[in-house]
Amino acid sequence: MMRTHTCGELRRVNEGVKVKLSGWVHSRRDLGGVIFIDLRDRYGLTQLVFNPDFFPQAAKLATSLRHEFVITIEGEVKARPAEMVNQDLATGEVEILVNNLEIISRSEVLPFEINNETMAAATNEPLRLEYRFLDLRRAKLQAMLKTKDEFFTYLRDYFHKNDFIEVQTPILANSSPEGARDFLIPSRLYPGKFYALPQAPQQFKQLLMVGGMDKYFQIAPCFRDEDTRLDRHYGEFYQLDMEMSFAGQEDVFEIMEPLMKEVTAKFSSKQLVALTKDGKFMRLAWREAVEKYGTDKPDLRYDLVIKNISELVRTAGFPAFDETLTHGGIVSAICVPEASSFSRKVIDELKALAERKKIKAFATLTVEADATAKSSLSKFISVDNLAKISANLRAKSNDLIIMVAGDWREASEALGLIRVDIANRLNLIDTSKAAYCWITDFPFYEHSDTLPSGIDFGHNPFTMPQGGMETLNNKHPLEILAYQYDLVLNGFEISSGGVRNHDPEILYKVFEVAGYDQAEVERRFGAMIKAFSYGAPPHAGNAPGVDRILMVLNDWDSIRDIYAFPKDGQGRDLLMNSPAEVDENQLKDLGIKINK
């Protein structure tokens, strides 16, 4: 037996008990021959005492102990003197008087500090990832992985209680237009042909619905060859994939909202805000969200609503506004509280931020202490019109109004960037809050400059278009909406889903509009078409990103820390040195030649 107890469980009630502990040397202190060791495992710390007056052999061996040695000790639990009790430690009332020490494994000098969280966190990430096995010994990372385990267990329990069945779908799958690049796997048995790692189990879960599995879920690994960012781990991530038969959008909302409320309460200290009067999550149509918040991932923990002021300035006399409105654009504005004292440097920075979008004009208006409006447009726009703009945005003394002109989406998104920047500058974001909202009614198609049809899918191609076949036949593609919805939390998209298309004829038409002929659809999605021809139930679902939810609920710095062995920001595994070249024989087996 390597141990009788862990390093986090002994208390004063265990005084006098003979114990055997194993773990790592966390710290070492030599006080005039008496050596104190903090022994660590993932359960906590226990103080060991090596006293040469009682057990000289063990004390002598203890002089060779260094940080991160792995040891096993035997000894007796002793109560610490009152003045020596460590109130910050769960085991702080006791220590172990060691009578026997065995050094199991020695450690080289560490490449970075792991026992001081501040110093460890300050270590550059590439070094920590190269030595990830050491980084994982940090209490913070172990706590994060434990939380993730508890989170996954909670999700499984919730869906099992609601009569869902967990089913594992294939990892070796087929290429699918999910919106990102596939990871392709060449086939040795079928030269020139490829599997693809699934970007999501989308087709398989729909086939499960056709197969009669009316309530499916899975904590599914997904693989996408897309760039990293704060909330996106390169290459692989996990999502809570779920699907329901004989269900629509409301049914999905009814199963997901209680779950999100429960996990917010259990896995964070945040308070739910931005709820409707009946306690539901707020809902925003996609266009409304973009117009009011400049994004389809709005952070509703603070106000700063964007308003369309086109009618107020249509005949105001500012040439850039006039030209924009004549050509179908808009003028929108946002009111920033108590920001009239922003320096010219800050205003220039905000203008540069807006100019990341293709805007036609940028202007400001300040409300003076005496409530009069002052603007960079004063020589073009009358005092009365400036006052009307100020009143429309309910501006108060010392407020700043920023106006942008351009195409409706570009102008809105420009102010959306400014909205987020200002919220950070003015510390308007309350991190104790959790604001969820559903974004609905996404455009089914979007304009494409690269596809011959000029049309591409705006979201998931297997979503049911609103209005079905009639809409597809009679509306312009860019006017068609989808039964598609996202769930947003504090400015992050944490889930995407939709009501699925289960009608073969509508599915053919959906792809035809995007330029795919029937033969191409059958080649790429033959299994789906075939399945839908044999009695397919209506079905709907969604797929929350579980790692992202945990990151947002806990305000963790990076999604990479939630993974035991993450890739770095460039998609490399610095510990295992991948991606890496492979043997020529392996390439030969696959019929592959590398063109460098």
Secondary structure by P-SEA (a helix, b strand, c coil): ccccccccccccccccccbbbbbccccccccccbbbbbcccccbbbbbbbbccccaaaaaaaccccccccbbbbbbbbbccccccccccccccbbbbcccccccccccccccccccaaaaaaccaaaaaaacccccccaaaaaaaaaaaaaaaaaaaaaaaabbbbbbccccccccccccccbbbbbcccccccccccccaaaaaaaaaaacccbbbbbbbbbbcccccccccccccccbbbbbccccaaaaaaacaaaaaaaaaccccccccccccccccccccaaaaaaaccccccccccccccccccccccccccaaaaaaaaaccbbbbbbbcccccccaaaaaaaaaaaacccccccbbbbbcccccccccccccccaaaaaaaaaaacccccbbbbbbbccaaaaaaaaaaaaaaaaaaaccccccbbbbbbbcccccbbbbcccccccccccccccccccccccccccccccccccbbbbbcccccccccccccccaaaaaaaaaaacccaaaaaaacaaaaaaaacccccccccccaaaaaaaaaacccccccccccccccccccccccccccccaaaaaaacccccc
